[in-house]
Amino acid sequence: MRKAGWKKKKLKMKISLKFVRSNNLIFRILSVFLSLKICFSFLTAQPTKKPVPVMNPSGFKQSDRLLLGKVSLKVTPLREYKMKAGSTGLFELFVPYESGKFKLGDRLGGIDTAKLEIDQELMRMSESLLKEKDIPQWHLQRRSQIEQFKNQLSKIEGERSLAEQMLENPEKYRELFQSSKKDDVNQTLELKAYLETLSNHENQIKEMLSYVESVRKEELELGEIKKKFELRKMQFEMRMQEAYLTVPFDGEIEFLFPYVEGEKNYIQAGMDVALVRDLRELHGQVPIVDPDWRLYNKQKLELEVKSTKGNITARYLKSLSKEISGGEELIYSFKFDQQDNLALRNQLGGRTDGMLYLKLSRSAHMVPKFLLVSLGPDIFRKESWRGLVAQVCPEYDLLDVGLYSVAIAKKTTLEQGDE
């Protein structure tokens, strides 16, 4: 009985084991089939395109200016001139040693002025002597020369007349030559040679007399005397200019030389004495470091600078080139309003920071660049800013791209109709 029961139990175990094995095989077949189906569906499935989000930029700041960049600039006056010592010596100041406004031609001080005053008096005396002595004396000498030449001509004419008479009537004057051992032929030849010499001498004296009496002699000789004096006077005036510090134009003076009142102040030629500025206009000198800035209309560029009364705006005036470190640099000059000059006084000298703006054709929304790119990076890589704006903000038009923001404005009715 036990043996028959054991066999029966063993048979059931074999049947159940076969059933499990058959189930595992079916499971494996189904698993492989499902895997192949999934792979096939993955390979044949079309990729779905994500829709680009549309943004409404009306909530962003609206402005008619776009920030192009931050700049380092210099605030300069209309004119600026550094006055230097023209010579070496004792420097004397004629005005208080403090900043102030002065006019063209004002003298601030001088170098060795006591000696210059004596030289100036001597120059005045020389000018008086020229007018009262030298020129009248020249006219006297001229008249004396004319009289001398005329006397010589009279004497020559007398000698020539006598010699001609001797040739015409030798018998009459034979007694004068009785002591001479020469024959008549030799005496005649000598008289003819003497007459020729007198004639040449007479012509020379007449030419000299004609020149002495001419206006040309007066122009040349008196002109030489006057020009020599004018040269001396000009050289003295140059010494005066070097010695005296004269204001070259109306402006404000800032002293640079460490002058000590009540003491002797010696100065060397070439040392800085004062700085004069014409503050009727103030300009902002901006180096154009970004080549793209040159592409904008200059008249639409604006410069903004901080001041004691807030931000001040300047408008484009002109462009110029300056040599810096062996190369040329393009500079845009902007002009500030005259009413803002006082607030900008502290910005004179050295460099300051400012912002360069572009005046837009119409008011626009300033959308951050990073936000637009985050909405459609693939579109930005393929189509840049204009294509990105067309996708993200289809009802808006791109005006320009700034430093941090993109300026977009609502499309006009005409533009929408064209689309």
C-alpha positions as a Markdown table, in Angstrom:
| # | Residue | x | y | z |
|---|---|---|---|---|
| 1 | Met | 0.0 | 0.0 | 0.0 |
| 2 | Arg | 2.8 | 2.4 | 0.9 |
| 3 | Lys | 4.7 | 1.6 | -2.2 |
| 4 | Ala | 1.6 | 2.2 | -4.4 |
| 5 | Gly | 0.9 | 5.5 | -2.7 |
| 6 | Trp | 4.5 | 6.7 | -3.2 |
| 7 | Lys | 4.4 | 5.9 | -7.0 |
| 8 | Lys | 1.1 | 7.7 | -7.3 |
| 9 | Lys | 2.6 | 10.8 | -5.5 |
| 10 | Lys | 5.7 | 10.7 | -7.7 |
| 11 | Leu | 3.6 | 10.6 | -10.8 |
| 12 | Lys | 1.7 | 13.7 | -9.8 |
| 13 | Met | 4.9 | 15.6 | -9.1 |
| 14 | Lys | 6.2 | 14.8 | -12.7 |
| 15 | Ile | 2.9 | 16.0 | -14.2 |
| 16 | Ser | 3.0 | 19.3 | -12.3 |
| 17 | Leu | 6.7 | 19.9 | -13.2 |
| 18 | Lys | 5.9 | 19.4 | -16.9 |
| 19 | Phe | 3.1 | 21.9 | -16.6 |
| 20 | Val | 5.3 | 24.5 | -15.0 |
| 21 | Arg | 8.0 | 24.0 | -17.7 |
| 22 | Ser | 5.4 | 24.4 | -20.4 |
| 23 | Asn | 4.1 | 27.6 | -18.8 |
| 24 | Asn | 7.6 | 29.1 | -18.6 |
| 25 | Leu | 8.1 | 28.4 | -22.3 |
| 26 | Ile | 4.9 | 30.1 | -23.2 |
| 27 | Phe | 5.8 | 33.1 | -21.0 |
| 28 | Arg | 9.2 | 33.4 | -22.7 |
| 29 | Ile | 7.6 | 33.3 | -26.1 |
| 30 | Leu | 5.1 | 36.0 | -25.2 |
| 31 | Ser | 7.9 | 38.2 | -23.7 |
| 32 | Val | 9.9 | 38.0 | -26.9 |
| 33 | Phe | 6.9 | 38.8 | -29.0 |
| 34 | Leu | 6.0 | 41.8 | -26.9 |
| 35 | Ser | 9.6 | 43.1 | -27.0 |
| 36 | Leu | 9.7 | 42.8 | -30.8 |
| 37 | Lys | 6.4 | 44.6 | -31.0 |
| 38 | Ile | 7.6 | 47.4 | -28.8 |
| 39 | Cys | 10.8 | 47.8 | -30.8 |
| 40 | Phe | 9.0 | 47.8 | -34.0 |
| 41 | Ser | 6.5 | 50.4 | -32.9 |
| 42 | Phe | 9.4 | 52.6 | -31.5 |
| 43 | Leu | 11.2 | 52.4 | -34.8 |
| 44 | Thr | 8.2 | 53.1 | -37.0 |
| 45 | Ala | 6.7 | 55.8 | -34.7 |
| 46 | Gln | 7.1 | 59.5 | -36.0 |
| 47 | Pro | 8.7 | 62.0 | -33.5 |
| 48 | Thr | 6.2 | 64.4 | -32.2 |
| 49 | Lys | 7.1 | 68.1 | -32.5 |
| 50 | Lys | 6.7 | 70.2 | -29.3 |
| 51 | Pro | 4.6 | 73.3 | -29.9 |
| 52 | Val | 6.5 | 76.6 | -29.4 |
| 53 | Pro | 5.0 | 78.6 | -26.5 |
| 54 | Val | 3.5 | 81.9 | -27.5 |
| 55 | Met | 4.3 | 84.8 | -25.2 |
| 56 | Asn | 2.5 | 88.1 | -24.7 |
| 57 | Pro | 5.1 | 90.8 | -24.2 |
| 58 | Ser | 2.7 | 93.5 | -23.2 |
| 59 | Gly | 3.6 | 93.2 | -19.5 |
| 60 | Phe | 7.3 | 94.1 | -20.1 |
| 61 | Lys | 8.7 | 97.6 | -19.8 |
| 62 | Gln | 7.9 | 99.9 | -22.7 |
| 63 | Ser | 10.3 | 102.5 | -23.9 |
| 64 | Asp | 11.4 | 104.4 | -27.0 |
| 65 | Arg | 15.2 | 103.9 | -26.2 |
| 66 | Leu | 17.2 | 100.7 | -26.3 |
| 67 | Leu | 20.4 | 100.2 | -24.3 |
| 68 | Leu | 23.2 | 99.2 | -26.6 |
| 69 | Gly | 26.0 | 99.0 | -24.1 |
| 70 | Lys | 27.9 | 100.4 | -21.1 |
| 71 | Val | 30.8 | 102.7 | -21.9 |
| 72 | Ser | 33.8 | 104.4 | -20.3 |
| 73 | Leu | 34.0 | 108.0 | -21.3 |
| 74 | Lys | 35.6 | 111.4 | -20.6 |
| 75 | Val | 33.6 | 114.6 | -20.0 |
| 76 | Thr | 35.5 | 117.4 | -21.6 |
| 77 | Pro | 34.9 | 121.2 | -22.0 |
| 78 | Leu | 34.5 | 123.0 | -25.3 |
| 79 | Arg | 38.1 | 124.0 | -25.1 |
| 80 | Glu | 40.9 | 123.2 | -22.7 |
| 81 | Tyr | 44.4 | 124.6 | -22.5 |
| 82 | Lys | 47.3 | 124.0 | -20.1 |
| 83 | Met | 49.3 | 127.1 | -19.5 |
| 84 | Lys | 53.1 | 126.5 | -19.1 |
| 85 | Ala | 56.0 | 128.6 | -18.0 |
| 86 | Gly | 57.7 | 130.1 | -21.1 |
| 87 | Ser | 61.0 | 130.9 | -19.3 |
| 88 | Thr | 62.9 | 130.3 | -16.2 |
| 89 | Gly | 63.0 | 132.8 | -13.3 |
| 90 | Leu | 61.2 | 134.4 | -10.4 |
| 91 | Phe | 57.5 | 133.8 | -10.8 |
| 92 | Glu | 55.1 | 136.5 | -9.5 |
| 93 | Leu | 51.3 | 136.1 | -9.4 |
| 94 | Phe | 49.1 | 139.1 | -10.2 |
| 95 | Val | 45.7 | 137.6 | -9.1 |
| 96 | Pro | 44.6 | 135.6 | -6.0 |
| 97 | Tyr | 45.7 | 132.0 | -5.9 |
| 98 | Glu | 42.3 | 130.5 | -6.4 |
| 99 | Ser | 40.1 | 129.2 | -9.1 |
| 100 | Gly | 38.0 | 131.8 | -10.9 |
| 101 | Lys | 36.7 | 133.1 | -14.2 |
| 102 | Phe | 38.9 | 135.2 | -16.4 |
| 103 | Lys | 38.6 | 136.9 | -19.8 |
| 104 | Leu | 40.7 | 136.8 | -22.9 |
| 105 | Gly | 43.9 | 138.8 | -22.5 |
| 106 | Asp | 44.0 | 138.9 | -18.7 |
| 107 | Arg | 47.4 | 138.5 | -17.2 |
| 108 | Leu | 47.7 | 136.0 | -14.3 |
| 109 | Gly | 51.4 | 136.5 | -13.5 |
| 110 | Gly | 54.8 | 137.0 | -14.9 |
| 111 | Ile | 58.4 | 135.8 | -14.7 |
| 112 | Asp | 61.2 | 138.3 | -14.0 |
| 113 | Thr | 58.8 | 141.2 | -14.6 |
| 114 | Ala | 61.1 | 143.9 | -13.1 |
| 115 | Lys | 63.7 | 143.3 | -15.8 |
| 116 | Leu | 61.0 | 143.1 | -18.5 |
| 117 | Glu | 59.7 | 146.5 | -17.5 |
| 118 | Ile | 63.1 | 148.0 | -18.0 |
| 119 | Asp | 63.4 | 146.3 | -21.4 |
| 120 | Gln | 60.0 | 147.5 | -22.3 |
| 121 | Glu | 61.0 | 151.1 | -21.5 |
| 122 | Leu | 64.1 | 150.8 | -23.6 |
| 123 | Met | 62.0 | 149.5 | -26.5 |
| 124 | Arg | 59.8 | 152.6 | -26.3 |
| 125 | Met | 62.8 | 154.8 | -26.3 |
| 126 | Ser | 64.2 | 153.0 | -29.3 |
| 127 | Glu | 60.9 | 153.5 | -31.2 |
| 128 | Ser | 61.0 | 157.2 | -30.4 |
| 129 | Leu | 64.6 | 157.5 | -31.6 |
| 130 | Leu | 63.7 | 155.8 | -34.8 |
| 131 | Lys | 60.9 | 158.2 | -35.5 |
| 132 | Glu | 62.7 | 161.4 | -34.2 |
| 133 | Lys | 66.3 | 160.7 | -35.1 |
| 134 | Asp | 67.1 | 157.8 | -37.4 |
| 135 | Ile | 64.5 | 158.5 | -40.1 |
| 136 | Pro | 65.2 | 162.3 | -40.2 |
| 137 | Gln | 68.9 | 161.7 | -40.2 |
| 138 | Trp | 68.5 | 159.4 | -43.2 |
| 139 | His | 66.8 | 162.2 | -45.1 |
| 140 | Leu | 69.6 | 164.6 | -44.2 |
| 141 | Gln | 72.2 | 162.2 | -45.4 |
| 142 | Arg | 70.2 | 161.6 | -48.6 |
| 143 | Arg | 70.1 | 165.4 | -49.4 |
| 144 | Ser | 73.9 | 165.6 | -48.6 |
| 145 | Gln | 74.6 | 162.8 | -51.1 |
| 146 | Ile | 72.5 | 164.5 | -53.8 |
| 147 | Glu | 74.4 | 167.8 | -53.3 |
| 148 | Gln | 77.8 | 166.0 | -53.5 |
| 149 | Phe | 76.8 | 164.2 | -56.7 |
| 150 | Lys | 75.6 | 167.4 | -58.3 |
| 151 | Asn | 78.8 | 169.2 | -57.4 |
| 152 | Gln | 80.8 | 166.4 | -58.9 |
| 153 | Leu | 78.7 | 166.6 | -62.1 |
| 154 | Ser | 79.3 | 170.3 | -62.3 |
| 155 | Lys | 83.0 | 169.9 | -61.9 |
| 156 | Ile | 83.1 | 167.1 | -64.5 |
| 157 | Glu | 81.1 | 169.2 | -66.9 |
| 158 | Gly | 83.6 | 172.1 | -66.5 |
| 159 | Glu | 86.6 | 169.8 | -67.1 |
| 160 | Arg | 84.9 | 168.2 | -70.1 |
| 161 | Ser | 84.1 | 171.6 | -71.6 |
| 162 | Leu | 87.7 | 172.8 | -71.3 |
| 163 | Ala | 89.0 | 169.6 | -72.9 |
| 164 | Glu | 86.6 | 169.9 | -75.8 |
| 165 | Gln | 87.7 | 173.5 | -76.4 |
| 166 | Met | 91.4 | 172.4 | -76.4 |
| 167 | Leu | 90.6 | 169.8 | -79.1 |
| 168 | Glu | 88.6 | 172.3 | -81.2 |
| 169 | Asn | 91.2 | 175.1 | -80.9 |
| 170 | Pro | 94.6 | 173.6 | -80.1 |
| 171 | Glu | 96.5 | 176.8 | -81.2 |
| 172 | Lys | 94.8 | 178.9 | -78.5 |
| 173 | Tyr | 96.0 | 176.6 | -75.7 |
| 174 | Arg | 99.4 | 175.8 | -77.2 |
| 175 | Glu | 101.1 | 178.0 | -74.7 |
| 176 | Leu | 99.8 | 175.9 | -71.9 |
| 177 | Phe | 101.7 | 172.9 | -73.2 |
| 178 | Gln | 104.9 | 174.6 | -74.2 |
| 179 | Ser | 106.7 | 172.9 | -71.3 |
| 180 | Ser | 105.5 | 169.5 | -72.4 |
| 181 | Lys | 107.9 | 167.6 | -74.7 |
| 182 | Lys | 105.1 | 165.7 | -76.4 |
| 183 | Asp | 104.1 | 166.5 | -79.9 |
| 184 | Asp | 100.6 | 167.6 | -80.9 |
| 185 | Val | 99.5 | 164.2 | -82.0 |
| 186 | Asn | 100.2 | 162.7 | -78.5 |
| 187 | Gln | 98.5 | 165.6 | -76.8 |
| 188 | Thr | 95.4 | 165.1 | -78.9 |
| 189 | Leu | 95.2 | 161.4 | -78.1 |
| 190 | Glu | 95.6 | 162.1 | -74.4 |
| 191 | Leu | 92.8 | 164.7 | -74.5 |
| 192 | Lys | 90.5 | 162.3 | -76.2 |
| 193 | Ala | 91.2 | 159.6 | -73.7 |
| 194 | Tyr | 90.7 | 162.1 | -70.9 |
| 195 | Leu | 87.3 | 163.1 | -72.4 |
| 196 | Glu | 86.3 | 159.5 | -72.6 |
| 197 | Thr | 87.2 | 158.9 | -68.9 |
| 198 | Leu | 85.2 | 162.0 | -67.9 |
| 199 | Ser | 82.2 | 160.9 | -69.9 |
| 200 | Asn | 82.2 | 157.4 | -68.2 |
| 201 | His | 82.6 | 159.0 | -64.8 |
| 202 | Glu | 79.8 | 161.4 | -65.6 |
| 203 | Asn | 77.5 | 158.6 | -66.6 |
| 204 | Gln | 78.3 | 156.7 | -63.4 |
| 205 | Ile | 77.5 | 159.8 | -61.2 |
| 206 | Lys | 74.3 | 160.4 | -63.0 |
| 207 | Glu | 73.2 | 156.8 | -62.4 |
| 208 | Met | 74.0 | 157.1 | -58.7 |
| 209 | Leu | 72.3 | 160.5 | -58.5 |
| 210 | Ser | 69.2 | 159.0 | -60.2 |
| 211 | Tyr | 69.1 | 156.2 | -57.7 |
| 212 | Val | 69.7 | 158.5 | -54.7 |
| 213 | Glu | 66.8 | 160.7 | -55.8 |
| 214 | Ser | 64.5 | 157.8 | -56.6 |
| 215 | Val | 61.6 | 156.6 | -54.5 |
| 216 | Arg | 63.1 | 153.1 | -54.7 |
| 217 | Lys | 66.1 | 154.0 | -52.5 |
| 218 | Glu | 63.7 | 155.4 | -49.9 |
| 219 | Glu | 61.6 | 152.3 | -49.9 |
| 220 | Leu | 64.6 | 150.0 | -49.6 |
| 221 | Glu | 66.7 | 151.8 | -47.1 |
| 222 | Leu | 64.0 | 153.2 | -44.9 |
| 223 | Gly | 62.2 | 149.9 | -45.2 |
| 224 | Glu | 65.3 | 148.1 | -44.0 |
| 225 | Ile | 65.6 | 150.4 | -41.0 |
| 226 | Lys | 61.9 | 149.9 | -40.1 |
| 227 | Lys | 61.9 | 146.2 | -40.6 |
| 228 | Lys | 65.0 | 145.7 | -38.4 |
| 229 | Phe | 63.2 | 147.6 | -35.6 |
| 230 | Glu | 60.0 | 145.6 | -36.2 |
| 231 | Leu | 62.0 | 142.4 | -35.9 |
| 232 | Arg | 63.5 | 143.6 | -32.6 |
| 233 | Lys | 60.0 | 144.6 | -31.4 |
| 234 | Met | 58.6 | 141.3 | -32.4 |
| 235 | Gln | 61.3 | 139.4 | -30.6 |
| 236 | Phe | 60.7 | 141.5 | -27.5 |
| 237 | Glu | 56.9 | 140.8 | -27.7 |
| 238 | Met | 57.7 | 137.1 | -27.9 |
| 239 | Arg | 59.8 | 137.4 | -24.8 |
| 240 | Met | 56.8 | 139.2 | -23.2 |
| 241 | Gln | 54.5 | 136.4 | -24.2 |
| 242 | Glu | 56.8 | 133.8 | -22.7 |
| 243 | Ala | 57.3 | 135.8 | -19.5 |
| 244 | Tyr | 53.6 | 136.8 | -18.9 |
| 245 | Leu | 50.9 | 134.2 | -18.4 |
| 246 | Thr | 48.0 | 135.6 | -20.5 |
| 247 | Val | 44.6 | 134.0 | -20.7 |
| 248 | Pro | 44.0 | 132.7 | -24.3 |
| 249 | Phe | 40.2 | 132.7 | -24.2 |
| 250 | Asp | 37.3 | 133.4 | -21.8 |
| 251 | Gly | 37.2 | 130.6 | -19.3 |
| 252 | Glu | 37.7 | 129.2 | -15.8 |
| 253 | Ile | 41.2 | 129.0 | -14.4 |
| 254 | Glu | 42.5 | 126.2 | -12.1 |
| 255 | Phe | 46.1 | 126.7 | -10.8 |
| 256 | Leu | 48.5 | 123.8 | -11.0 |
| 257 | Phe | 51.7 | 125.4 | -9.8 |
| 258 | Pro | 52.3 | 125.2 | -6.0 |
| 259 | Tyr | 52.5 | 129.0 | -5.5 |
| 260 | Val | 53.3 | 130.2 | -2.0 |
| 261 | Glu | 52.3 | 133.8 | -1.2 |
| 262 | Gly | 54.8 | 135.9 | 0.6 |
| 263 | Glu | 57.8 | 133.9 | -0.7 |
| 264 | Lys | 60.0 | 133.9 | -3.8 |
| 265 | Asn | 58.6 | 131.3 | -6.2 |
| 266 | Tyr | 61.1 | 130.2 | -8.8 |
| 267 | Ile | 59.9 | 128.3 | -11.9 |
| 268 | Gln | 61.5 | 126.5 | -14.8 |
| 269 | Ala | 60.5 | 126.7 | -18.4 |
| 270 | Gly | 57.9 | 124.2 | -19.4 |
| 271 | Met | 56.4 | 123.7 | -15.9 |
| 272 | Asp | 52.6 | 123.5 | -15.7 |
| 273 | Val | 51.1 | 126.7 | -14.2 |
| 274 | Ala | 47.4 | 126.7 | -14.8 |
| 275 | Leu | 44.5 | 125.0 | -16.6 |
| 276 | Val | 42.0 | 127.1 | -18.4 |
| 277 | Arg | 38.6 | 125.6 | -19.5 |
| 278 | Asp | 35.9 | 127.0 | -21.7 |
| 279 | Leu | 32.8 | 125.7 | -19.9 |
| 280 | Arg | 30.2 | 127.1 | -22.3 |
| 281 | Glu | 29.7 | 123.5 | -23.6 |
| 282 | Leu | 30.5 | 120.1 | -22.1 |
| 283 | His | 31.0 | 117.1 | -24.3 |
| 284 | Gly | 31.1 | 113.3 | -23.7 |
| 285 | Gln | 33.9 | 111.6 | -25.6 |
| 286 | Val | 32.9 | 107.9 | -26.1 |
| 287 | Pro | 35.3 | 105.4 | -27.7 |
| 288 | Ile | 33.5 | 103.1 | -30.1 |
| 289 | Val | 34.8 | 99.7 | -29.0 |
| 290 | Asp | 32.0 | 97.6 | -30.6 |
| 291 | Pro | 32.1 | 97.6 | -34.4 |
| 292 | Asp | 28.3 | 97.0 | -34.6 |
| 293 | Trp | 27.8 | 100.5 | -33.0 |
| 294 | Arg | 29.1 | 102.0 | -36.2 |
| 295 | Leu | 26.2 | 100.6 | -38.2 |
| 296 | Tyr | 23.6 | 102.7 | -36.4 |
| 297 | Asn | 22.4 | 106.1 | -37.5 |
| 298 | Lys | 24.6 | 108.5 | -35.5 |
| 299 | Gln | 21.8 | 111.0 | -35.0 |
| 300 | Lys | 19.8 | 108.4 | -33.2 |
| 301 | Leu | 22.4 | 107.6 | -30.6 |
| 302 | Glu | 22.2 | 109.1 | -27.1 |
| 303 | Leu | 24.6 | 109.1 | -24.1 |
| 304 | Glu | 23.4 | 108.9 | -20.5 |
| 305 | Val | 25.7 | 109.9 | -17.6 |
| 306 | Lys | 25.1 | 110.0 | -13.9 |
| 307 | Ser | 25.3 | 113.4 | -12.2 |
| 308 | Thr | 24.5 | 115.2 | -8.9 |
| 309 | Lys | 21.0 | 115.7 | -10.1 |
| 310 | Gly | 20.4 | 112.3 | -11.6 |
| 311 | Asn | 20.9 | 110.9 | -15.1 |
| 312 | Ile | 21.7 | 113.4 | -17.8 |
| 313 | Thr | 21.3 | 112.7 | -21.6 |
| 314 | Ala | 23.6 | 114.0 | -24.3 |
| 315 | Arg | 23.0 | 113.9 | -28.1 |
| 316 | Tyr | 25.4 | 113.1 | -30.8 |
| 317 | Leu | 27.6 | 116.0 | -32.1 |
| 318 | Lys | 30.5 | 114.7 | -34.2 |
| 319 | Ser | 33.0 | 111.9 | -34.7 |
| 320 | Leu | 36.8 | 112.1 | -34.6 |
| 321 | Ser | 39.8 | 109.8 | -34.6 |
| 322 | Lys | 42.5 | 109.8 | -32.0 |
| 323 | Glu | 45.9 | 108.0 | -31.9 |
| 324 | Ile | 46.1 | 105.7 | -28.8 |
| 325 | Ser | 48.9 | 103.3 | -28.2 |
| 326 | Gly | 50.2 | 103.6 | -31.8 |
| 327 | Gly | 46.7 | 103.0 | -33.4 |
| 328 | Glu | 43.7 | 105.1 | -34.3 |
| 329 | Glu | 40.5 | 104.9 | -32.2 |
| 330 | Leu | 37.1 | 106.2 | -33.3 |
| 331 | Ile | 35.5 | 108.6 | -30.9 |
| 332 | Tyr | 31.9 | 109.8 | -30.8 |
| 333 | Ser | 31.4 | 113.2 | -29.2 |
| 334 | Phe | 28.1 | 113.9 | -27.5 |
| 335 | Lys | 26.9 | 117.4 | -26.4 |
| 336 | Phe | 25.1 | 118.0 | -23.1 |
| 337 | Asp | 22.5 | 120.7 | -22.6 |
| 338 | Gln | 23.9 | 123.9 | -21.2 |
| 339 | Gln | 21.5 | 123.7 | -18.3 |
| 340 | Asp | 23.2 | 120.5 | -17.1 |
| 341 | Asn | 26.8 | 121.9 | -17.2 |
| 342 | Leu | 26.8 | 122.7 | -13.5 |
| 343 | Ala | 25.7 | 119.2 | -12.5 |
| 344 | Leu | 28.5 | 117.7 | -14.6 |
| 345 | Arg | 31.4 | 119.8 | -13.2 |
| 346 | Asn | 32.5 | 117.0 | -10.9 |
| 347 | Gln | 32.9 | 114.6 | -13.9 |
| 348 | Leu | 35.5 | 116.8 | -15.5 |
| 349 | Gly | 39.0 | 115.2 | -15.6 |
| 350 | Gly | 39.5 | 111.4 | -15.6 |
| 351 | Arg | 37.0 | 108.9 | -16.9 |
| 352 | Thr | 33.5 | 108.0 | -15.8 |
| 353 | Asp | 30.9 | 105.4 | -16.7 |
| 354 | Gly | 27.9 | 106.0 | -19.0 |
| 355 | Met | 25.3 | 104.1 | -21.1 |
| 356 | Leu | 24.9 | 104.3 | -24.9 |
| 357 | Tyr | 21.2 | 104.2 | -26.1 |
| 358 | Leu | 19.6 | 103.9 | -29.5 |
| 359 | Lys | 16.6 | 106.1 | -30.1 |
| 360 | Leu | 13.9 | 103.8 | -31.6 |
| 361 | Ser | 11.5 | 104.8 | -34.4 |
| 362 | Arg | 8.5 | 104.0 | -32.1 |
| 363 | Ser | 7.9 | 102.8 | -28.6 |
| 364 | Ala | 8.6 | 99.1 | -28.0 |
| 365 | His | 8.5 | 96.5 | -25.2 |
| 366 | Met | 11.9 | 95.5 | -23.7 |
| 367 | Val | 11.9 | 91.7 | -23.5 |
| 368 | Pro | 14.9 | 90.1 | -21.8 |
| 369 | Lys | 17.1 | 88.2 | -24.3 |
| 370 | Phe | 17.6 | 85.2 | -22.0 |
| 371 | Leu | 13.8 | 84.7 | -21.6 |
| 372 | Leu | 13.2 | 84.7 | -25.4 |
| 373 | Val | 16.1 | 82.2 | -25.9 |
| 374 | Ser | 14.7 | 79.9 | -23.2 |
| 375 | Leu | 11.4 | 79.7 | -25.0 |
| 376 | Gly | 12.8 | 78.5 | -28.3 |
| 377 | Pro | 16.6 | 77.7 | -28.2 |
| 378 | Asp | 16.4 | 75.5 | -31.3 |
| 379 | Ile | 14.7 | 78.3 | -33.3 |
| 380 | Phe | 17.2 | 80.8 | -32.1 |
| 381 | Arg | 20.1 | 78.7 | -33.2 |
| 382 | Lys | 18.6 | 78.3 | -36.7 |
| 383 | Glu | 16.8 | 81.6 | -37.3 |
| 384 | Ser | 18.4 | 84.0 | -34.9 |
| 385 | Trp | 16.4 | 86.8 | -33.2 |
| 386 | Arg | 14.1 | 87.7 | -36.0 |
| 387 | Gly | 12.9 | 84.2 | -36.5 |
| 388 | Leu | 12.5 | 83.6 | -32.7 |
| 389 | Val | 10.4 | 86.7 | -32.3 |
| 390 | Ala | 8.2 | 85.7 | -35.3 |
| 391 | Gln | 7.5 | 82.3 | -33.6 |
| 392 | Val | 7.2 | 83.4 | -30.0 |
| 393 | Cys | 5.5 | 86.7 | -30.5 |
| 394 | Pro | 3.8 | 86.4 | -33.9 |
| 395 | Glu | 1.8 | 89.7 | -33.5 |
| 396 | Tyr | 5.0 | 91.7 | -32.8 |
| 397 | Asp | 7.8 | 93.0 | -34.9 |
| 398 | Leu | 11.5 | 93.0 | -34.0 |
| 399 | Leu | 12.9 | 96.6 | -34.0 |
| 400 | Asp | 16.4 | 96.1 | -32.7 |
| 401 | Val | 18.6 | 94.0 | -30.3 |
| 402 | Gly | 20.3 | 95.7 | -27.4 |
| 403 | Leu | 22.7 | 94.7 | -24.6 |
| 404 | Tyr | 20.3 | 92.9 | -22.3 |
| 405 | Ser | 16.9 | 93.2 | -24.1 |
| 406 | Val | 15.2 | 92.9 | -27.5 |
| 407 | Ala | 12.9 | 95.7 | -28.6 |
| 408 | Ile | 9.7 | 94.4 | -30.1 |
| 409 | Ala | 6.6 | 96.5 | -31.0 |
| 410 | Lys | 3.1 | 95.6 | -32.1 |
| 411 | Lys | 2.8 | 95.1 | -35.8 |
| 412 | Thr | 1.0 | 97.9 | -37.6 |
| 413 | Thr | -2.2 | 97.3 | -39.6 |
| 414 | Leu | -0.3 | 97.6 | -42.9 |
| 415 | Glu | 2.2 | 94.9 | -41.8 |
| 416 | Gln | -0.6 | 92.5 | -40.7 |
| 417 | Gly | -2.4 | 93.0 | -44.0 |
| 418 | Asp | 0.7 | 92.1 | -45.9 |
| 419 | Glu | 0.9 | 88.8 | -44.0 |
